[in-house]
Amino acid sequence: MKNLPDIQRADVNAILLTFAAEISLEQNRRVHHVAAELRANHSPESIRSNVLELVPAYNTLMIYYDFINIDEQAFIDALKQVLSSLSEPEAGAAQGELYQVGVLYDTSVGLDLECVARRVDASIDDVIAMHTKPEYHVYAIGFAPGFAYLGDVDQALRLPRLDSPRQKVPALSVAIAEQQTAIYPLESPGGWNILGRCAQLPPLAAGVRVQFYSLTRADYEQQRQAGDK
Amino acid sequence: MSGLRVIEPGMLALVQDFGRFGWLAQGYSRGGPVDEHAFLWANRLLGNHFNAAQIEITLGGFSATAQASMKITVTGADVPVSVNGNSVPNWQVLQVNEGDKLAIGYARSGLRAYLAVAGGWQVTPVKGSCATVRREQIGGLTGHGHALVAGDSLTPEAVNNSSQAVTGQRVKPDFIPDYTSKLVLDVMPAAQFQQFAASAREVFFSETYQVIDKADRMGVRMKGAAVNWQGAGLVSEPLPIGAIQVPSDGQPIIMLNDRQTLGGYPKLGVLSWTAKNRLAQATPGSKIQFKEADAKPLQEQLKQVYRFFSVACQQAQNLRS
């Protein structure tokens, strides 16, 4: 890589790589590109046996390493070598798996659907069209198990978080906030604008892609029952 | 029927092993003992593997009936422990027999006690660990993140007769922390430390802070002189355990084992291992001072600690899947 990420100690046993300080697909691709390289079997022995766990986020990658086995400086040196000999990810290179996720966009489960439509000055159908159009990219998983930060939401559909978060957002709610959209995996507090609900949670991991499509109630019920089996 | 039957769980009793490693990228926190020091001593006393499951008891008020004979120990917070009403020592291997009633009263100092059994408690792991993280609905006896309730039964793993646990064996008093002593916590600068104004860092290291009652296994909030952040908003990034986050009101929040995996507040650094363990035992109202510490000695110290307790770092099993 030409522009090496910033390399900093995050803890006694962890190093944080920071790429350019912005939310962009390009920087996030670099994060996952480096993560994939560090996972690869062809990485040098000092990396392969000492990397314990990787945590990719938007523009950062946390690397937990076996600090009992390798000295911090030796590990950083090995890391720098891997990074400098690594090529940049190809622009528009093939991404992770694409999941098609059906959503019931209905005011009975899309608690903010009407309000969102009003605020962006569009019809509910327009909101559905805007939300189902992009192929979203999983930037990171965090906040809660399986909570995927998906982006980017259509410019015309970007809204801030609710003024006051809900105490309980139902599980499988599909919601938006600013340039991000997500599925709440479990019932939890949350301040995002809820558009609908999906029937099943796809196995999302950082780097995979998601496209939403609109379900009829009958299809939603059918998928839900299929998921229970 | 060969274990320990819970009569009263007290305020909060959770099954914890050393933690769930390898799942941060899926959004699962580590869980595990917030006071590793007390936890590791309990397993060592009993001759257990460092990862053997224990019960983490917050505040106290726990009681249970033994349904078989077993060797146990209670470490951590200074809680009164009794067997059939007779007071018994903490930080020492105890023999309990079938029908005995074990009672752990409320902590005189410290916050969390660890109840361990020779062999460890037998609990089915979920994602490689039985650590209970309630918010994530994972781990514990049920696998779904529940705290222990009255009527729950825990069985020790089988131990052979040559088990190293010797009744009466105890931790030397030198190694038992005085949880009433003044808390001066070592902080290793990291993350946005350099981006805080020198004056803000000076406030943080010179003022005294107080633990407030918004404290749980996720994090501990402080009250004191505000630490001002004048930088821009951050993009959420991975959040280490022990990280000192500074939200916009300038009142530090220190993250413990159940922290969310990503966080967007600026951070001054992370607590040392010893400091994090001590903070885990600090009750609301405790006064705290922070001291800047070099990383190297802290790294060496923790290496020695982990070697002493035979803690092995494990590679995430799904790293190369």
Chai-1 contact restraints between the chains, C-beta under 6 A:
chainA,res_idxA,chainB,res_idxB,connection_type,confidence,min_distance_angstrom,max_distance_angstrom,comment,restraint_id
A,R9,B,A190,contact,1.0,0.0,6.0,A-B,restraint_1
A,A10,B,A190,contact,1.0,0.0,6.0,A-B,restraint_2
A,A10,B,P240,contact,1.0,0.0,6.0,A-B,restraint_3
A,D11,B,P240,contact,1.0,0.0,6.0,A-B,restraint_4
A,D11,B,V270,contact,1.0,0.0,6.0,A-B,restraint_5
A,V12,B,L298,contact,1.0,0.0,6.0,A-B,restraint_6
A,V12,B,Q299,contact,1.0,0.0,6.0,A-B,restraint_7
A,V12,B,L302,contact,1.0,0.0,6.0,A-B,restraint_8
A,A14,B,P240,contact,1.0,0.0,6.0,A-B,restraint_9
A,I23,B,V235,contact,1.0,0.0,6.0,A-B,restraint_10
A,R39,B,L319,contact,1.0,0.0,6.0,A-B,restraint_11
A,R39,B,R320,contact,1.0,0.0,6.0,A-B,restraint_12
A,L52,B,C313,contact,1.0,0.0,6.0,A-B,restraint_13
A,L52,B,Q315,contact,1.0,0.0,6.0,A-B,restraint_14
A,E53,B,G22,contact,1.0,0.0,6.0,A-B,restraint_15
A,E53,B,A316,contact,1.0,0.0,6.0,A-B,restraint_16
A,V55,B,L24,contact,1.0,0.0,6.0,A-B,restraint_17
A,V55,B,A25,contact,1.0,0.0,6.0,A-B,restraint_18
A,V55,B,P238,contact,1.0,0.0,6.0,A-B,restraint_19
A,A57,B,E237,contact,1.0,0.0,6.0,A-B,restraint_20
A,A57,B,P238,contact,1.0,0.0,6.0,A-B,restraint_21
A,A57,B,L262,contact,1.0,0.0,6.0,A-B,restraint_22
A,Y58,B,V235,contact,1.0,0.0,6.0,A-B,restraint_23
A,N59,B,V235,contact,1.0,0.0,6.0,A-B,restraint_24
A,T60,B,E237,contact,1.0,0.0,6.0,A-B,restraint_25
A,M62,B,P238,contact,1.0,0.0,6.0,A-B,restraint_26
A,D66,B,C313,contact,1.0,0.0,6.0,A-B,restraint_27
A,I68,B,K303,contact,1.0,0.0,6.0,A-B,restraint_28
A,I68,B,Y306,contact,1.0,0.0,6.0,A-B,restraint_29
A,I68,B,C313,contact,1.0,0.0,6.0,A-B,restraint_30
A,I141,B,Q26,contact,1.0,0.0,6.0,A-B,restraint_31
A,I141,B,G27,contact,1.0,0.0,6.0,A-B,restraint_32
A,G142,B,G27,contact,1.0,0.0,6.0,A-B,restraint_33
A,G142,B,T261,contact,1.0,0.0,6.0,A-B,restraint_34
A,G142,B,L262,contact,1.0,0.0,6.0,A-B,restraint_35
A,F143,B,Q260,contact,1.0,0.0,6.0,A-B,restraint_36
A,A144,B,G27,contact,1.0,0.0,6.0,A-B,restraint_37
A,P145,B,G27,contact,1.0,0.0,6.0,A-B,restraint_38
A,P145,B,Y28,contact,1.0,0.0,6.0,A-B,restraint_39
A,P145,B,E136,contact,1.0,0.0,6.0,A-B,restraint_40
A,G146,B,G27,contact,1.0,0.0,6.0,A-B,restraint_41
A,F147,B,G27,contact,1.0,0.0,6.0,A-B,restraint_42
